[in-house]
């Protein structure tokens, strides 16, 4: 069971997430390593929106392998190179997590990722 917490005494979330996500009576905990927009054939698009989409598809593949779905995600951490794609990230997050599965979220703007062609990386924590 997942309980969310958005205390009245602090500012509300600035996007599609909750301030706190509590996993109650869980039996499984899955940490999804940082996923990037590399397709199964090893290719990567120059387009940031395509990389974001492929990143979420890769996260979903790991979840499926573990017998979970995006509704099991309780936390994501996103790394991007600049703030310009934030609206694209928000739209993809809402599309893949759905309107009711918000999870906790942190986004970092970083100087670079491991490979120069990577424009976004997202890791996740899921519970069941």
matplotlib code that plots the C-alpha trace (Angstrom):
import matplotlib.pyplot as plt

x = [0.0, 1.2, 0.2, 1.0, 1.7, 1.3, 1.3, -0.8, 2.1, 4.4, 4.0, 2.2, 4.0, 5.2, 4.3, 3.0, 4.4, 3.7, 5.8, 6.1, 5.4, 5.1, 5.3, 3.3, 3.5, 5.7, 7.3, 9.4, 11.6, 13.1, 15.7, 15.8, 19.2, 19.4, 17.8, 18.6, 17.1, 19.0, 16.7, 17.0, 19.1, 21.6, 20.5, 19.8, 17.9, 19.2, 15.7, 15.2, 11.5, 12.4, 15.0, 12.6, 10.0, 12.6, 13.9, 10.3, 9.9, 13.2, 12.0, 8.7, 10.7, 12.6, 9.4, 7.7, 10.6, 10.1, 6.3, 5.5, 4.1, 4.6, 1.9, 4.5, 6.9, 7.3, 10.3, 12.1, 15.2, 15.7, 18.9, 18.8, 21.3, 19.1, 15.7, 14.2, 12.8, 11.0, 7.6, 8.4, 9.5, 6.3, 4.1, 5.9, 5.8, 2.1, 1.5, 3.6, 2.6, -1.0, -2.9, -3.2, 0.3, 2.5, 5.4, 8.1, 10.3, 13.6, 15.1, 18.7, 20.2, 23.7, 26.7, 26.7, 25.9, 28.2, 28.0, 27.7, 24.8, 22.6, 20.3, 18.2, 18.6, 15.9, 16.2, 13.2, 12.3, 9.3, 7.5, 5.1]
y = [0.0, 3.5, 6.5, 10.1, 13.1, 16.7, 18.6, 21.8, 23.6, 23.6, 24.8, 22.3, 20.3, 22.3, 19.5, 16.0, 14.5, 14.2, 15.8, 12.4, 8.8, 6.1, 2.4, 0.5, -3.3, -3.9, -7.2, -6.1, -3.1, -2.5, 0.1, 0.8, 2.0, 5.3, 4.7, 6.7, 7.1, 4.2, 1.9, -1.9, -1.9, 0.5, 3.6, 7.0, 9.9, 13.4, 14.6, 15.2, 14.2, 10.9, 10.3, 11.0, 8.6, 5.8, 6.4, 5.8, 2.7, 1.3, 1.9, 0.2, -2.8, -3.2, -2.9, -5.5, -7.9, -7.6, -8.1, -4.5, -1.5, 2.3, 2.3, 0.7, 3.6, 5.6, 7.8, 9.1, 11.1, 12.9, 14.3, 16.8, 19.1, 22.3, 23.4, 23.7, 20.1, 20.3, 20.6, 17.6, 15.7, 16.6, 15.5, 12.2, 11.6, 12.3, 10.0, 7.1, 7.3, 8.3, 11.0, 9.2, 7.7, 10.7, 9.4, 11.5, 13.3, 15.2, 16.8, 17.9, 20.1, 18.7, 19.6, 16.3, 12.6, 9.7, 9.9, 13.2, 12.0, 11.3, 14.3, 12.7, 10.0, 8.8, 6.3, 5.0, 3.1, 0.8, -1.2, -4.1]
z = [0.0, -0.9, 1.1, 0.0, 2.2, 1.2, 4.5, 4.7, 6.5, 3.4, -0.2, -2.4, -5.1, -8.1, -10.5, -10.9, -7.6, -3.9, -1.2, 0.6, -0.4, 2.2, 1.4, 4.0, 4.5, 1.4, 0.6, -2.4, -3.1, -6.6, -7.4, -11.1, -12.2, -14.1, -17.5, -20.6, -24.0, -25.7, -27.8, -27.5, -30.8, -29.2, -31.1, -29.6, -31.1, -31.1, -30.1, -26.4, -26.5, -28.1, -25.5, -22.7, -24.2, -24.6, -21.1, -19.7, -22.0, -20.6, -17.0, -17.8, -19.2, -16.0, -14.0, -16.2, -15.7, -12.0, -12.3, -11.5, -13.4, -13.1, -10.4, -8.2, -8.5, -5.3, -6.3, -9.4, -9.8, -13.1, -14.4, -17.4, -19.0, -18.8, -17.8, -21.3, -21.5, -18.1, -19.8, -22.0, -18.9, -17.0, -19.9, -20.2, -16.4, -16.3, -19.4, -18.0, -14.4, -14.9, -13.2, -9.8, -9.5, -8.7, -6.6, -5.0, -7.4, -7.6, -10.8, -11.2, -13.9, -14.4, -16.5, -18.3, -18.2, -18.7, -22.5, -24.4, -26.6, -23.5, -22.6, -19.8, -17.2, -14.8, -12.0, -10.0, -6.9, -6.9, -4.2, -4.2]

ax = plt.figure().add_subplot(projection="3d")
ax.plot(x, y, z, "-o")
ax.set_aspect("equal")
plt.show()
